[in-house]
Amino acid sequence: MTATQIQFRRGSAAQMATFTGAQGEVVVDTTNKRVVVHDGATAGGFPARTVVQRSVTDSGNLPIQAADDILNFNAASDLTPALPLSTTRYGKPVTINNKPGSHTQTVGVTGTDTIDGETSVAVVAGQRLTFWPYNDGVNVGYFIN
């Protein structure tokens, strides 16, 4: 089989911060190991988003952090993780994956946020829920999908 090698421009995060690539150009940030897409005008371009996934086995792995996308719970006791303020998530959902055999996780909220109008939701063993932040101008919180 004949293969063609393609090599992209690349550089450190510091170099990426000041570089403005051509419109549609893809470059490689070698510090953060991600691709960056350019629009021909914005220094630093637009880094590809990476999914942050963590395992939670006990309360020492909490709280839910701003960077978290997926939390895989495999806890030997019931935990009560609290979602960060929905206004800090900027449309970025968080998924709670409660592994089979794990205890129930009662997901709560911060401040006056709600989850589908409630202050907490139980995620039972084997269940996976995604919490989407919203702000409709009147209500602020999360909805479950």
C-alpha beads as a LAMMPS data file, in Angstrom:
LAMMPS data file: protein, C-alpha beads

145 atoms
144 bonds

1 atom types
1 bond types

-500.0 500.0 xlo xhi
-500.0 500.0 ylo yhi
-500.0 500.0 zlo zhi

Masses

1 110.0

Atoms # bond

1 1 1 0.000 0.000 0.000
2 1 1 1.298 3.431 -0.904
3 1 1 0.898 6.104 1.766
4 1 1 1.267 9.845 1.588
5 1 1 2.575 11.603 4.671
6 1 1 1.002 14.925 5.568
7 1 1 2.762 17.208 7.997
8 1 1 1.181 20.296 9.559
9 1 1 2.906 23.374 10.897
10 1 1 3.571 22.926 14.581
11 1 1 4.947 24.752 17.596
12 1 1 4.754 25.257 21.334
13 1 1 1.784 26.856 23.109
14 1 1 3.820 30.064 23.477
15 1 1 4.453 30.122 19.736
16 1 1 0.801 29.343 19.007
17 1 1 -0.358 32.295 21.139
18 1 1 1.220 34.819 18.769
19 1 1 0.782 32.969 15.473
20 1 1 -1.993 33.897 13.033
21 1 1 -2.523 31.181 10.468
22 1 1 -4.292 31.422 7.147
23 1 1 -8.062 31.059 7.014
24 1 1 -8.867 27.358 7.485
25 1 1 -5.268 26.445 8.341
26 1 1 -4.783 23.683 10.896
27 1 1 -1.626 23.711 13.038
28 1 1 -0.444 21.482 15.900
29 1 1 0.149 22.794 19.430
30 1 1 2.952 20.485 20.617
31 1 1 2.705 21.623 24.268
32 1 1 -0.980 20.769 24.758
33 1 1 -1.088 18.032 22.108
34 1 1 -4.056 19.449 20.194
35 1 1 -4.886 20.950 16.841
36 1 1 -5.651 24.634 16.388
37 1 1 -7.808 25.999 13.564
38 1 1 -7.155 29.510 12.223
39 1 1 -9.396 32.120 10.615
40 1 1 -6.699 34.294 9.063
41 1 1 -7.194 37.085 11.608
42 1 1 -7.099 35.808 15.199
43 1 1 -3.715 35.380 16.895
44 1 1 -3.616 31.996 18.612
45 1 1 -6.460 30.598 16.540
46 1 1 -9.131 28.349 17.981
47 1 1 -7.891 25.234 19.825
48 1 1 -9.866 22.039 19.384
49 1 1 -11.762 21.182 22.514
50 1 1 -10.686 18.056 24.351
51 1 1 -13.041 15.981 26.476
52 1 1 -12.054 15.801 30.138
53 1 1 -13.098 12.525 31.746
54 1 1 -12.419 11.628 35.383
55 1 1 -13.066 8.687 37.668
56 1 1 -14.728 9.332 41.012
57 1 1 -14.318 6.662 43.678
58 1 1 -14.847 8.729 46.842
59 1 1 -15.463 12.275 48.096
60 1 1 -11.762 13.081 47.617
61 1 1 -12.415 13.172 43.852
62 1 1 -15.000 15.948 44.241
63 1 1 -16.102 18.679 43.661
64 1 1 -17.120 18.728 40.032
65 1 1 -14.661 21.060 38.344
66 1 1 -15.095 23.565 35.526
67 1 1 -13.039 21.441 33.112
68 1 1 -15.013 18.226 33.746
69 1 1 -17.057 16.829 30.864
70 1 1 -17.661 13.240 32.004
71 1 1 -17.477 11.879 35.542
72 1 1 -17.403 8.092 35.897
73 1 1 -18.600 7.185 39.380
74 1 1 -17.585 3.847 40.881
75 1 1 -18.067 4.660 44.543
76 1 1 -18.390 2.335 47.512
77 1 1 -20.684 4.824 49.285
78 1 1 -23.412 7.317 48.445
79 1 1 -21.976 10.676 47.382
80 1 1 -23.556 14.094 46.900
81 1 1 -21.710 15.892 44.094
82 1 1 -22.847 19.458 43.387
83 1 1 -22.978 20.886 39.885
84 1 1 -21.142 24.201 39.548
85 1 1 -23.216 27.306 38.831
86 1 1 -24.748 26.834 35.394
87 1 1 -23.624 30.336 34.402
88 1 1 -19.992 29.184 34.725
89 1 1 -20.455 26.276 32.300
90 1 1 -21.146 28.464 29.218
91 1 1 -23.290 25.844 27.502
92 1 1 -20.875 23.036 28.381
93 1 1 -22.769 19.964 29.668
94 1 1 -21.490 17.536 32.281
95 1 1 -22.270 13.817 32.144
96 1 1 -22.550 11.667 35.256
97 1 1 -21.946 8.003 34.463
98 1 1 -22.741 5.906 37.518
99 1 1 -21.152 2.504 36.904
100 1 1 -23.107 -0.689 37.612
101 1 1 -22.529 -1.706 41.232
102 1 1 -21.760 1.853 42.330
103 1 1 -23.827 3.508 45.048
104 1 1 -26.450 6.163 44.287
105 1 1 -25.083 9.633 43.556
106 1 1 -27.410 12.479 44.557
107 1 1 -26.429 15.308 42.249
108 1 1 -27.233 18.721 43.678
109 1 1 -26.939 22.318 42.527
110 1 1 -25.115 25.456 43.584
111 1 1 -26.839 28.704 44.517
112 1 1 -30.366 29.137 43.163
113 1 1 -29.859 26.815 40.185
114 1 1 -32.252 23.912 39.701
115 1 1 -32.196 20.637 37.768
116 1 1 -35.438 20.414 35.833
117 1 1 -37.010 22.486 38.631
118 1 1 -35.604 20.313 41.449
119 1 1 -32.663 20.945 43.809
120 1 1 -31.227 17.434 43.359
121 1 1 -31.493 14.317 41.231
122 1 1 -30.529 10.754 42.177
123 1 1 -28.349 8.903 39.677
124 1 1 -28.672 5.189 40.439
125 1 1 -26.173 2.432 39.642
126 1 1 -25.884 1.821 35.921
127 1 1 -27.508 5.143 34.999
128 1 1 -25.940 7.861 32.848
129 1 1 -27.352 11.399 32.785
130 1 1 -26.162 14.522 30.992
131 1 1 -26.825 17.862 32.676
132 1 1 -27.109 20.795 30.249
133 1 1 -26.788 24.345 31.629
134 1 1 -29.412 26.870 30.511
135 1 1 -30.487 30.454 31.093
136 1 1 -33.797 31.467 29.508
137 1 1 -33.711 34.992 30.919
138 1 1 -35.898 34.032 33.869
139 1 1 -34.760 30.591 35.013
140 1 1 -31.177 29.447 35.416
141 1 1 -30.013 25.906 35.999
142 1 1 -29.687 22.565 34.259
143 1 1 -31.937 20.314 32.277
144 1 1 -31.375 16.574 31.915
145 1 1 -30.995 14.877 28.597

Bonds

1 1 1 2
2 1 2 3
3 1 3 4
4 1 4 5
5 1 5 6
6 1 6 7
7 1 7 8
8 1 8 9
9 1 9 10
10 1 10 11
11 1 11 12
12 1 12 13
13 1 13 14
14 1 14 15
15 1 15 16
16 1 16 17
17 1 17 18
18 1 18 19
19 1 19 20
20 1 20 21
21 1 21 22
22 1 22 23
23 1 23 24
24 1 24 25
25 1 25 26
26 1 26 27
27 1 27 28
28 1 28 29
29 1 29 30
30 1 30 31
31 1 31 32
32 1 32 33
33 1 33 34
34 1 34 35
35 1 35 36
36 1 36 37
37 1 37 38
38 1 38 39
39 1 39 40
40 1 40 41
41 1 41 42
42 1 42 43
43 1 43 44
44 1 44 45
45 1 45 46
46 1 46 47
47 1 47 48
48 1 48 49
49 1 49 50
50 1 50 51
51 1 51 52
52 1 52 53
53 1 53 54
54 1 54 55
55 1 55 56
56 1 56 57
57 1 57 58
58 1 58 59
59 1 59 60
60 1 60 61
61 1 61 62
62 1 62 63
63 1 63 64
64 1 64 65
65 1 65 66
66 1 66 67
67 1 67 68
68 1 68 69
69 1 69 70
70 1 70 71
71 1 71 72
72 1 72 73
73 1 73 74
74 1 74 75
75 1 75 76
76 1 76 77
77 1 77 78
78 1 78 79
79 1 79 80
80 1 80 81
81 1 81 82
82 1 82 83
83 1 83 84
84 1 84 85
85 1 85 86
86 1 86 87
87 1 87 88
88 1 88 89
89 1 89 90
90 1 90 91
91 1 91 92
92 1 92 93
93 1 93 94
94 1 94 95
95 1 95 96
96 1 96 97
97 1 97 98
98 1 98 99
99 1 99 100
100 1 100 101
101 1 101 102
102 1 102 103
103 1 103 104
104 1 104 105
105 1 105 106
106 1 106 107
107 1 107 108
108 1 108 109
109 1 109 110
110 1 110 111
111 1 111 112
112 1 112 113
113 1 113 114
114 1 114 115
115 1 115 116
116 1 116 117
117 1 117 118
118 1 118 119
119 1 119 120
120 1 120 121
121 1 121 122
122 1 122 123
123 1 123 124
124 1 124 125
125 1 125 126
126 1 126 127
127 1 127 128
128 1 128 129
129 1 129 130
130 1 130 131
131 1 131 132
132 1 132 133
133 1 133 134
134 1 134 135
135 1 135 136
136 1 136 137
137 1 137 138
138 1 138 139
139 1 139 140
140 1 140 141
141 1 141 142
142 1 142 143
143 1 143 144
144 1 144 145
